[in-house]
């Protein structure tokens, strides 16, 4: 199963490292990553493969959300098909 992770917030050191560390600990593979900084605001989008994780999807959602609160950014994880349906033109 694939997912889409978005990270948005004020730029600061360590955002990518902390998100990637959590994903690695949960055995979630990053398939693609794009990030940009626009006038001091950090924006990252990741496509991830959740096929090897033993952790429930909702638990990973909660862990990413909690990490986001700790580092003062907004982190969301959605199933790829739901993300695609929401953003279809």
TORVEX-793842 format. One record per atom (N, C-alpha, C): residue in one letter; residue number from 1; z, x, y; atom name. Coordinates in Angstrom, 3 decimals, padded with zeros to 6 digits. Atoms other than C-alpha are relative to their C-alpha. Layout:
<pts>
<pt residu="a" num="NUM" up="Z" east="X" north="Y" atome="CA"/>
...
</pts>
This chain:
<pts>
<pt residu="x" num="1" up="000.000" east="000.850" north="-001.173" atome="N"/>
<pt residu="x" num="1" up="000.000" east="000.000" north="000.000" atome="CA"/>
<pt residu="x" num="1" up="000.000" east="000.897" north="001.239" atome="C"/>
<pt residu="x" num="2" up="000.059" east="-000.740" north="-001.257" atome="N"/>
<pt residu="x" num="2" up="-000.849" east="001.240" north="003.484" atome="CA"/>
<pt residu="x" num="2" up="000.738" east="-000.753" north="001.092" atome="C"/>
<pt residu="x" num="3" up="-000.683" east="000.581" north="-001.142" atome="N"/>
<pt residu="x" num="3" up="001.058" east="000.669" north="006.693" atome="CA"/>
<pt residu="x" num="3" up="-000.447" east="000.675" north="001.279" atome="C"/>
<pt residu="x" num="4" up="000.292" east="-000.531" north="-001.323" atome="N"/>
<pt residu="x" num="4" up="000.621" east="001.218" north="010.409" atome="CA"/>
<pt residu="x" num="4" up="001.321" east="000.142" north="000.747" atome="C"/>
<pt residu="x" num="5" up="-001.213" east="-000.269" north="-000.780" atome="N"/>
<pt residu="x" num="5" up="003.414" east="002.829" north="012.407" atome="CA"/>
<pt residu="x" num="5" up="-000.414" east="000.256" north="001.436" atome="C"/>
<pt residu="x" num="6" up="000.206" east="-000.272" north="-001.416" atome="N"/>
<pt residu="x" num="6" up="003.474" east="002.704" north="016.191" atome="CA"/>
<pt residu="x" num="6" up="001.309" east="000.478" north="000.600" atome="C"/>
<pt residu="x" num="7" up="-001.158" east="-000.565" north="-000.689" atome="N"/>
<pt residu="x" num="7" up="005.834" east="004.732" north="018.370" atome="CA"/>
<pt residu="x" num="7" up="-000.344" east="000.059" north="001.482" atome="C"/>
<pt residu="x" num="8" up="000.251" east="000.042" north="-001.446" atome="N"/>
<pt residu="x" num="8" up="006.069" east="004.113" north="022.123" atome="CA"/>
<pt residu="x" num="8" up="001.313" east="000.239" north="000.734" atome="C"/>
<pt residu="x" num="9" up="-001.181" east="-000.219" north="-000.828" atome="N"/>
<pt residu="x" num="9" up="008.507" east="005.397" north="024.730" atome="CA"/>
<pt residu="x" num="9" up="-000.174" east="001.193" north="000.910" atome="C"/>
<pt residu="x" num="10" up="000.003" east="-001.167" north="-000.878" atome="N"/>
<pt residu="x" num="10" up="009.366" east="008.054" north="027.281" atome="CA"/>
<pt residu="x" num="10" up="-000.115" east="001.255" north="-000.847" atome="C"/>
<pt residu="x" num="11" up="000.219" east="-001.226" north="000.754" atome="N"/>
<pt residu="x" num="11" up="008.168" east="011.449" north="026.100" atome="CA"/>
<pt residu="x" num="11" up="001.241" east="000.878" north="000.039" atome="C"/>
<pt residu="x" num="12" up="-001.093" east="-000.972" north="000.114" atome="N"/>
<pt residu="x" num="12" up="010.785" east="013.921" north="024.886" atome="CA"/>
<pt residu="x" num="12" up="-000.262" east="000.867" north="-001.223" atome="C"/>
<pt residu="x" num="13" up="000.153" east="-000.939" north="001.107" atome="N"/>
<pt residu="x" num="13" up="011.009" east="016.833" north="022.480" atome="CA"/>
<pt residu="x" num="13" up="000.530" east="-000.623" north="-001.294" atome="C"/>
<pt residu="x" num="14" up="-000.508" east="000.347" north="001.322" atome="N"/>
<pt residu="x" num="14" up="011.284" east="016.009" north="018.770" atome="CA"/>
<pt residu="x" num="14" up="-000.409" east="-001.343" north="-000.567" atome="C"/>
<pt residu="x" num="15" up="000.346" east="001.334" north="000.498" atome="N"/>
<pt residu="x" num="15" up="009.809" east="012.525" north="018.453" atome="CA"/>
<pt residu="x" num="15" up="-000.810" east="000.101" north="-001.294" atome="C"/>
<pt residu="x" num="16" up="000.862" east="-000.107" north="001.185" atome="N"/>
<pt residu="x" num="16" up="007.045" east="013.475" north="016.012" atome="CA"/>
<pt residu="x" num="16" up="000.783" east="000.604" north="-001.163" atome="C"/>
<pt residu="x" num="17" up="-000.767" east="-000.658" north="001.051" atome="N"/>
<pt residu="x" num="17" up="009.355" east="015.787" north="014.054" atome="CA"/>
<pt residu="x" num="17" up="000.980" east="-000.934" north="-000.685" atome="C"/>
<pt residu="x" num="18" up="-001.006" east="000.889" north="000.573" atome="N"/>
<pt residu="x" num="18" up="012.058" east="013.164" north="013.579" atome="CA"/>
<pt residu="x" num="18" up="-000.642" east="-001.131" north="-000.804" atome="C"/>
<pt residu="x" num="19" up="000.690" east="001.061" north="000.736" atome="N"/>
<pt residu="x" num="19" up="009.626" east="010.417" north="012.547" atome="CA"/>
<pt residu="x" num="19" up="-000.567" east="000.562" north="-001.303" atome="C"/>
<pt residu="x" num="20" up="000.589" east="-000.609" north="001.196" atome="N"/>
<pt residu="x" num="20" up="007.833" east="012.746" north="010.126" atome="CA"/>
<pt residu="x" num="20" up="001.064" east="000.394" north="-001.025" atome="C"/>
<pt residu="x" num="21" up="-001.099" east="-000.346" north="000.908" atome="N"/>
<pt residu="x" num="21" up="011.145" east="013.954" north="008.646" atome="CA"/>
<pt residu="x" num="21" up="000.466" east="-001.230" north="-000.762" atome="C"/>
<pt residu="x" num="22" up="-000.425" east="001.231" north="000.659" atome="N"/>
<pt residu="x" num="22" up="012.235" east="010.372" north="007.928" atome="CA"/>
<pt residu="x" num="22" up="-001.038" east="-000.440" north="-001.029" atome="C"/>
<pt residu="x" num="23" up="001.053" east="000.409" north="000.932" atome="N"/>
<pt residu="x" num="23" up="008.867" east="009.568" north="006.327" atome="CA"/>
<pt residu="x" num="23" up="-000.023" east="000.905" north="-001.226" atome="C"/>
<pt residu="x" num="24" up="-000.030" east="-000.945" north="001.110" atome="N"/>
<pt residu="x" num="24" up="009.038" east="012.710" north="004.192" atome="CA"/>
<pt residu="x" num="24" up="001.173" east="-000.292" north="-000.938" atome="C"/>
<pt residu="x" num="25" up="-001.187" east="000.318" north="000.810" atome="N"/>
<pt residu="x" num="25" up="012.550" east="011.833" north="003.009" atome="CA"/>
<pt residu="x" num="25" up="-000.203" east="-001.263" north="-000.834" atome="C"/>
<pt residu="x" num="26" up="000.265" east="001.256" north="000.712" atome="N"/>
<pt residu="x" num="26" up="011.254" east="008.390" north="001.959" atome="CA"/>
<pt residu="x" num="26" up="-001.258" east="000.078" north="-000.869" atome="C"/>
<pt residu="x" num="27" up="001.204" east="-000.228" north="000.809" atome="N"/>
<pt residu="x" num="27" up="008.195" east="009.897" north="000.187" atome="CA"/>
<pt residu="x" num="27" up="-001.176" east="-000.863" north="000.471" atome="C"/>
<pt residu="x" num="28" up="001.111" east="000.723" north="-000.629" atome="N"/>
<pt residu="x" num="28" up="005.786" east="008.195" north="002.601" atome="CA"/>
<pt residu="x" num="28" up="-000.994" east="001.042" north="000.510" atome="C"/>
<pt residu="x" num="29" up="001.024" east="-000.972" north="-000.358" atome="N"/>
<pt residu="x" num="29" up="002.509" east="010.082" north="003.048" atome="CA"/>
<pt residu="x" num="29" up="-000.738" east="-000.437" north="001.264" atome="C"/>
<pt residu="x" num="30" up="000.759" east="000.271" north="-001.227" atome="N"/>
<pt residu="x" num="30" up="000.852" east="010.306" north="006.472" atome="CA"/>
<pt residu="x" num="30" up="-001.471" east="000.261" north="-000.287" atome="C"/>
<pt residu="x" num="31" up="001.437" east="-000.115" north="000.244" atome="N"/>
<pt residu="x" num="31" up="-002.881" east="009.650" north="006.110" atome="CA"/>
<pt residu="x" num="31" up="-000.762" east="000.362" north="001.267" atome="C"/>
<pt residu="x" num="32" up="000.667" east="-000.256" north="-001.276" atome="N"/>
<pt residu="x" num="32" up="-003.864" east="009.748" north="009.779" atome="CA"/>
<pt residu="x" num="32" up="001.030" east="-000.151" north="001.106" atome="C"/>
<pt residu="x" num="33" up="-000.952" east="000.046" north="-001.110" atome="N"/>
<pt residu="x" num="33" up="-002.044" east="010.337" north="013.039" atome="CA"/>
<pt residu="x" num="33" up="-000.745" east="000.264" north="001.307" atome="C"/>
<pt residu="x" num="34" up="000.563" east="-000.182" north="-001.334" atome="N"/>
<pt residu="x" num="34" up="-002.999" east="010.014" north="016.690" atome="CA"/>
<pt residu="x" num="34" up="001.140" east="-000.170" north="000.989" atome="C"/>
<pt residu="x" num="35" up="-001.046" east="000.133" north="-001.017" atome="N"/>
<pt residu="x" num="35" up="-000.742" east="010.626" north="019.640" atome="CA"/>
<pt residu="x" num="35" up="-000.544" east="000.444" north="001.344" atome="C"/>
<pt residu="x" num="36" up="000.384" east="-000.361" north="-001.358" atome="N"/>
<pt residu="x" num="36" up="-001.120" east="010.820" north="023.363" atome="CA"/>
<pt residu="x" num="36" up="001.210" east="-000.159" north="000.910" atome="C"/>
<pt residu="x" num="37" up="-001.033" east="000.134" north="-001.024" atome="N"/>
<pt residu="x" num="37" up="001.077" east="011.226" north="026.396" atome="CA"/>
<pt residu="x" num="37" up="-000.714" east="-000.371" north="001.286" atome="C"/>
<pt residu="x" num="38" up="000.641" east="000.509" north="-001.203" atome="N"/>
<pt residu="x" num="38" up="000.127" east="009.238" north="029.461" atome="CA"/>
<pt residu="x" num="38" up="001.062" east="-000.189" north="001.069" atome="C"/>
<pt residu="x" num="39" up="-000.951" east="000.048" north="-001.117" atome="N"/>
<pt residu="x" num="39" up="002.065" east="009.795" north="032.697" atome="CA"/>
<pt residu="x" num="39" up="001.456" east="-000.045" north="-000.482" atome="C"/>
<pt residu="x" num="40" up="-001.370" east="-000.128" north="000.482" atome="N"/>
<pt residu="x" num="40" up="005.196" east="010.747" north="030.768" atome="CA"/>
<pt residu="x" num="40" up="000.387" east="-000.956" north="-001.115" atome="C"/>
<pt residu="x" num="41" up="-000.289" east="000.936" north="001.083" atome="N"/>
<pt residu="x" num="41" up="004.951" east="007.996" north="028.151" atome="CA"/>
<pt residu="x" num="41" up="-000.709" east="000.427" north="-001.273" atome="C"/>
<pt residu="x" num="42" up="000.480" east="-000.433" north="001.304" atome="N"/>
<pt residu="x" num="42" up="004.519" east="008.903" north="024.494" atome="CA"/>
<pt residu="x" num="42" up="-000.509" east="-001.214" north="-000.765" atome="C"/>
<pt residu="x" num="43" up="000.573" east="001.069" north="000.814" atome="N"/>
<pt residu="x" num="43" up="002.270" east="006.771" north="022.275" atome="CA"/>
<pt residu="x" num="43" up="-000.583" east="000.637" north="-001.258" atome="C"/>
<pt residu="x" num="44" up="000.493" east="-000.551" north="001.259" atome="N"/>
<pt residu="x" num="44" up="001.653" east="007.495" north="018.596" atome="CA"/>
<pt residu="x" num="44" up="-000.306" east="-001.143" north="-000.964" atome="C"/>
<pt residu="x" num="45" up="000.367" east="000.945" north="001.047" atome="N"/>
<pt residu="x" num="45" up="-000.097" east="005.596" north="015.839" atome="CA"/>
<pt residu="x" num="45" up="-000.245" east="000.797" north="-001.273" atome="C"/>
<pt residu="x" num="46" up="000.148" east="-000.666" north="001.288" atome="N"/>
<pt residu="x" num="46" up="000.066" east="006.587" north="012.174" atome="CA"/>
<pt residu="x" num="46" up="-000.469" east="-001.010" north="-001.036" atome="C"/>
<pt residu="x" num="47" up="000.333" east="000.762" north="001.197" atome="N"/>
<pt residu="x" num="47" up="-001.632" east="005.244" north="009.073" atome="CA"/>
<pt residu="x" num="47" up="000.717" east="000.723" north="-001.137" atome="C"/>
<pt residu="x" num="48" up="-000.807" east="-000.614" north="001.051" atome="N"/>
<pt residu="x" num="48" up="000.684" east="005.841" north="006.117" atome="CA"/>
<pt residu="x" num="48" up="-000.248" east="-000.683" north="-001.341" atome="C"/>
<pt residu="x" num="49" up="000.088" east="000.517" north="001.362" atome="N"/>
<pt residu="x" num="49" up="000.565" east="005.420" north="002.354" atome="CA"/>
<pt residu="x" num="49" up="001.416" east="-000.151" north="-000.529" atome="C"/>
<pt residu="x" num="50" up="-001.349" east="000.303" north="000.470" atome="N"/>
<pt residu="x" num="50" up="003.695" east="003.724" north="001.029" atome="CA"/>
<pt residu="x" num="50" up="000.055" east="-000.114" north="-001.523" atome="C"/>
<pt residu="x" num="51" up="000.099" east="000.188" north="001.446" atome="N"/>
<pt residu="x" num="51" up="002.570" east="003.804" north="-002.628" atome="CA"/>
<pt residu="x" num="51" up="000.994" east="000.792" north="-000.822" atome="C"/>
<pt residu="x" num="52" up="-000.885" east="-000.861" north="000.787" atome="N"/>
<pt residu="x" num="52" up="004.910" east="006.599" north="-003.744" atome="CA"/>
<pt residu="x" num="52" up="001.487" east="-000.202" north="000.312" atome="C"/>
<pt residu="x" num="53" up="-001.411" east="000.180" north="-000.356" atome="N"/>
<pt residu="x" num="53" up="008.110" east="005.459" north="-002.038" atome="CA"/>
<pt residu="x" num="53" up="000.687" east="-000.966" north="-000.955" atome="C"/>
<pt residu="x" num="54" up="-000.805" east="000.913" north="000.820" atome="N"/>
<pt residu="x" num="54" up="010.876" east="003.838" north="-004.058" atome="CA"/>
<pt residu="x" num="54" up="000.851" east="-000.910" north="000.873" atome="C"/>
<pt residu="x" num="55" up="-000.774" east="000.784" north="-000.962" atome="N"/>
<pt residu="x" num="55" up="012.426" east="002.346" north="-000.922" atome="CA"/>
<pt residu="x" num="55" up="-000.759" east="-001.281" north="000.346" atome="C"/>
<pt residu="x" num="56" up="000.607" east="001.273" north="-000.383" atome="N"/>
<pt residu="x" num="56" up="011.774" east="-001.313" north="-000.093" atome="CA"/>
<pt residu="x" num="56" up="-000.623" east="000.113" north="001.397" atome="C"/>
<pt residu="x" num="57" up="000.715" east="-000.006" north="-001.278" atome="N"/>
<pt residu="x" num="57" up="009.313" east="-001.869" north="002.770" atome="CA"/>
<pt residu="x" num="57" up="000.940" east="-000.369" north="001.147" atome="C"/>
<pt residu="x" num="58" up="-000.882" east="000.461" north="-001.080" atome="N"/>
<pt residu="x" num="58" up="011.908" east="-003.773" north="004.830" atome="CA"/>
<pt residu="x" num="58" up="001.078" east="001.034" north="000.334" atome="C"/>
<pt residu="x" num="59" up="-000.989" east="-001.051" north="-000.263" atome="N"/>
<pt residu="x" num="59" up="014.393" east="-000.907" north="004.437" atome="CA"/>
<pt residu="x" num="59" up="-000.611" east="001.120" north="000.837" atome="C"/>
<pt residu="x" num="60" up="000.666" east="-001.031" north="-000.800" atome="N"/>
<pt residu="x" num="60" up="011.855" east="001.583" north="005.800" atome="CA"/>
<pt residu="x" num="60" up="-000.202" east="-000.510" north="001.419" atome="C"/>
<pt residu="x" num="61" up="000.120" east="000.612" north="-001.328" atome="N"/>
<pt residu="x" num="61" up="011.158" east="-000.818" north="008.694" atome="CA"/>
<pt residu="x" num="61" up="001.313" east="000.159" north="000.755" atome="C"/>
<pt residu="x" num="62" up="-001.316" east="-000.087" north="-000.639" atome="N"/>
<pt residu="x" num="62" up="014.899" east="-000.897" north="009.427" atome="CA"/>
<pt residu="x" num="62" up="000.377" east="001.436" north="000.350" atome="C"/>
<pt residu="x" num="63" up="-000.323" east="-001.405" north="-000.259" atome="N"/>
<pt residu="x" num="63" up="015.309" east="002.883" north="009.144" atome="CA"/>
<pt residu="x" num="63" up="-000.800" east="000.536" north="001.187" atome="C"/>
<pt residu="x" num="64" up="000.818" east="-000.438" north="-001.135" atome="N"/>
<pt residu="x" num="64" up="012.411" east="003.504" north="011.534" atome="CA"/>
<pt residu="x" num="64" up="000.484" east="-000.627" north="001.297" atome="C"/>
<pt residu="x" num="65" up="-000.509" east="000.678" north="-001.190" atome="N"/>
<pt residu="x" num="65" up="013.765" east="000.924" north="013.973" atome="CA"/>
<pt residu="x" num="65" up="001.296" east="000.651" north="000.479" atome="C"/>
<pt residu="x" num="66" up="-001.272" east="-000.649" north="-000.344" atome="N"/>
<pt residu="x" num="66" up="017.217" east="002.543" north="013.865" atome="CA"/>
<pt residu="x" num="66" up="-000.238" east="001.391" north="000.586" atome="C"/>
<pt residu="x" num="67" up="000.353" east="-001.306" north="-000.544" atome="N"/>
<pt residu="x" num="67" up="015.704" east="005.990" north="014.400" atome="CA"/>
<pt residu="x" num="67" up="-000.515" east="-000.153" north="001.431" atome="C"/>
<pt residu="x" num="68" up="000.529" east="000.253" north="-001.341" atome="N"/>
<pt residu="x" num="68" up="013.811" east="004.594" north="017.382" atome="CA"/>
<pt residu="x" num="68" up="001.106" east="-000.244" north="001.014" atome="C"/>
<pt residu="x" num="69" up="-001.131" east="000.257" north="-000.906" atome="N"/>
<pt residu="x" num="69" up="017.042" east="003.303" north="018.909" atome="CA"/>
<pt residu="x" num="69" up="000.732" east="001.297" north="000.318" atome="C"/>
<pt residu="x" num="70" up="-000.736" east="-001.258" north="-000.183" atome="N"/>
<pt residu="x" num="70" up="018.685" east="006.696" north="018.383" atome="CA"/>
<pt residu="x" num="70" up="-000.727" east="000.969" north="000.928" atome="C"/>
<pt residu="x" num="71" up="000.748" east="-000.941" north="-000.837" atome="N"/>
<pt residu="x" num="71" up="015.877" east="008.614" north="020.101" atome="CA"/>
<pt residu="x" num="71" up="-000.658" east="-000.703" north="001.194" atome="C"/>
<pt residu="x" num="72" up="000.403" east="000.792" north="-001.177" atome="N"/>
<pt residu="x" num="72" up="015.182" east="005.865" north="022.672" atome="CA"/>
<pt residu="x" num="72" up="-001.508" east="-000.208" north="000.107" atome="C"/>
<pt residu="x" num="73" up="001.401" east="000.423" north="000.025" atome="N"/>
<pt residu="x" num="73" up="011.642" east="004.900" north="021.611" atome="CA"/>
<pt residu="x" num="73" up="-000.082" east="-001.250" north="-000.883" atome="C"/>
<pt residu="x" num="74" up="000.220" east="001.185" north="000.824" atome="N"/>
<pt residu="x" num="74" up="010.219" east="001.753" north="019.988" atome="CA"/>
<pt residu="x" num="74" up="-000.886" east="000.389" north="-001.178" atome="C"/>
<pt residu="x" num="75" up="000.763" east="-000.334" north="001.204" atome="N"/>
<pt residu="x" num="75" up="009.093" east="002.318" north="016.381" atome="CA"/>
<pt residu="x" num="75" up="-000.169" east="-001.263" north="-000.828" atome="C"/>
<pt residu="x" num="76" up="000.307" east="001.173" north="000.810" atome="N"/>
<pt residu="x" num="76" up="007.364" east="-000.415" north="014.400" atome="CA"/>
<pt residu="x" num="76" up="-000.859" east="000.408" north="-001.180" atome="C"/>
<pt residu="x" num="77" up="000.816" east="-000.174" north="001.199" atome="N"/>
<pt residu="x" num="77" up="005.928" east="-000.470" north="010.869" atome="CA"/>
<pt residu="x" num="77" up="-000.485" east="-001.367" north="-000.439" atome="C"/>
<pt residu="x" num="78" up="000.598" east="001.245" north="000.482" atome="N"/>
<pt residu="x" num="78" up="003.532" east="-003.187" north="009.734" atome="CA"/>
<pt residu="x" num="78" up="-000.900" east="000.319" north="-001.185" atome="C"/>
<pt residu="x" num="79" up="001.005" east="-000.130" north="001.046" atome="N"/>
<pt residu="x" num="79" up="001.471" east="-003.727" north="006.603" atome="CA"/>
<pt residu="x" num="79" up="-001.363" east="000.138" north="000.668" atome="C"/>
<pt residu="x" num="80" up="001.315" east="-000.237" north="-000.600" atome="N"/>
<pt residu="x" num="80" up="-002.065" east="-002.523" north="007.329" atome="CA"/>
<pt residu="x" num="80" up="-000.807" east="-001.284" north="000.145" atome="C"/>
<pt residu="x" num="81" up="000.796" east="001.226" north="-000.077" atome="N"/>
<pt residu="x" num="81" up="-003.638" east="-005.911" north="006.544" atome="CA"/>
<pt residu="x" num="81" up="000.502" east="-000.939" north="001.091" atome="C"/>
<pt residu="x" num="82" up="-000.554" east="000.842" north="-001.071" atome="N"/>
<pt residu="x" num="82" up="-001.276" east="-007.756" north="008.908" atome="CA"/>
<pt residu="x" num="82" up="-000.378" east="000.582" north="001.358" atome="C"/>
<pt residu="x" num="83" up="000.391" east="-000.648" north="-001.248" atome="N"/>
<pt residu="x" num="83" up="-001.929" east="-005.202" north="011.659" atome="CA"/>
<pt residu="x" num="83" up="-001.460" east="-000.288" north="000.313" atome="C"/>
<pt residu="x" num="84" up="001.427" east="000.247" north="-000.205" atome="N"/>
<pt residu="x" num="84" up="-005.691" east="-005.580" north="011.189" atome="CA"/>
<pt residu="x" num="84" up="-000.270" east="-001.449" north="000.378" atome="C"/>
<pt residu="x" num="85" up="000.185" east="001.424" north="-000.325" atome="N"/>
<pt residu="x" num="85" up="-005.463" east="-009.388" north="011.269" atome="CA"/>
<pt residu="x" num="85" up="000.436" east="-000.306" north="001.427" atome="C"/>
<pt residu="x" num="86" up="-000.519" east="000.252" north="-001.347" atome="N"/>
<pt residu="x" num="86" up="-003.433" east="-009.330" north="014.484" atome="CA"/>
<pt residu="x" num="86" up="-000.898" east="000.590" north="001.082" atome="C"/>
<pt residu="x" num="87" up="000.769" east="-000.720" north="-001.012" atome="N"/>
<pt residu="x" num="87" up="-005.844" east="-006.964" north="016.240" atome="CA"/>
<pt residu="x" num="87" up="-001.518" east="-000.154" north="-000.183" atome="C"/>
<pt residu="x" num="88" up="001.425" east="000.248" north="000.211" atome="N"/>
<pt residu="x" num="88" up="-009.181" east="-008.391" north="015.109" atome="CA"/>
<pt residu="x" num="88" up="-000.592" east="-000.629" north="001.256" atome="C"/>
<pt residu="x" num="89" up="000.660" east="000.520" north="-001.221" atome="N"/>
<pt residu="x" num="89" up="-011.582" east="-009.057" north="017.979" atome="CA"/>
<pt residu="x" num="89" up="-000.976" east="-001.080" north="-000.381" atome="C"/>
</pts>
